[in-house]
């Protein structure tokens, strides 16, 4: 007698999100490392994607475009699946993985039933970005460590400069104290 195949409950579903519009929520526990969804949609060039959305309001940060590489973008607004509704989070429970130019959403940690799935979009910054680009791509995740933007964190050039200056100051202090000690030794002789 053949056994009936056991149908497992789906991993996730789309429903209203407190973060933004629709979101994707776990229907059951998802273990760390599990591939949850593939990001699907029309595969186009960057130029084609730009042309498709050329009439879009530049102040509208909502997009279903996912950059695969220097040549390819997935437009989940055309032929996309539930993966397009996974929202950004600064403290994500998922990550995207590029395997042979296919994008998968994978659990970074064990996710409990009812939790909303999120990954860090890390949208690239451009020199041509408007001054209010962080406002356009404002983050609404509510995480304690929220950086306020879906964009990648700005480069921290200033911190490197400050650290280098502190090191130089400390070095010069050490030199000065060594010189003072030598001078004191000479005096005490």
Residue pairs with C-beta under 8 A, 6 or more apart in sequence:
9 27
9 28
10 27
11 26
11 27
11 28
11 30
11 34
11 36
11 37
12 24
12 25
12 26
12 27
12 30
12 36
12 37
12 82
12 117
13 24
13 25
13 27
13 82
14 22
14 23
14 24
14 25
14 82
14 85
15 22
15 23
15 25
16 22
16 23
17 23
17 85
17 87
17 116
18 116
18 142
19 87
19 88
19 89
19 116
19 118
19 140
19 141
19 142
20 87
20 140
21 62
21 85
22 85
23 85
23 86
23 87
23 116
23 117
23 118
24 37
24 82
24 83
24 85
24 86
24 87
24 116
24 117
25 114
25 115
25 116
25 117
26 111
26 112
26 113
26 114
26 115
26 116
26 117
27 113
28 113
29 110
29 111
29 112
29 113
30 36
30 107
30 110
30 111
31 107
31 110
32 107
32 108
32 109
32 110
33 106
33 107
34 106
34 107
35 97
35 104
35 105
35 106
36 94
36 104
36 105
36 106
36 107
36 117
37 81
37 82
37 83
37 86
37 104
37 105
38 81
38 83
38 102
38 103
38 104
38 105
39 66
39 74
39 76
39 80
39 81
39 83
39 84
39 96
39 103
39 104
39 105
40 74
40 76
40 79
40 80
40 81
40 83
41 64
41 66
41 74
41 75
41 76
41 77
41 78
41 79
41 80
41 81
41 84
42 74
42 75
42 78
42 79
43 68
43 72
43 73
43 74
43 75
44 52
44 72
44 73
44 75
45 71
45 72
45 73
46 67
46 70
46 71
46 73
48 73
49 65
49 73
49 75
52 75
53 63
53 65
58 130
58 136
59 136
60 136
61 136
61 137
61 138
61 150
64 75
64 76
64 77
64 80
64 84
65 73
65 74
65 75
65 76
65 77
66 73
66 74
66 76
66 96
66 103
67 73
67 124
68 74
68 98
68 101
68 103
69 98
69 101
72 101
74 80
74 103
76 83
76 84
77 84
83 103
83 105
86 94
86 105
86 117
86 118
86 119
87 116
87 117
87 118
87 141
88 118
88 119
88 120
88 121
88 139
88 141
88 150
89 116
89 118
89 119
89 120
89 141
89 143
90 120
90 139
90 141
90 143
90 145
90 146
90 147
91 141
91 143
91 144
91 145
91 146
92 108
92 118
92 119
92 120
93 107
93 108
93 109
93 111
93 115
93 117
93 118
94 105
94 106
94 107
94 108
94 111
94 117
94 118
94 119
95 105
95 106
95 108
95 119
95 120
96 103
96 104
96 105
96 106
96 119
97 103
97 104
97 105
97 106
105 117
105 119
111 117
118 141
121 150
121 151
122 150
122 151
122 152
123 137
123 150
123 151
123 152
124 151
124 152
125 133
125 151
125 152
125 154
130 136
133 151
134 148
134 149
134 151
137 149
137 150
137 151
138 148
138 149
138 150
139 146
139 147
139 148
139 149
139 150
147 153
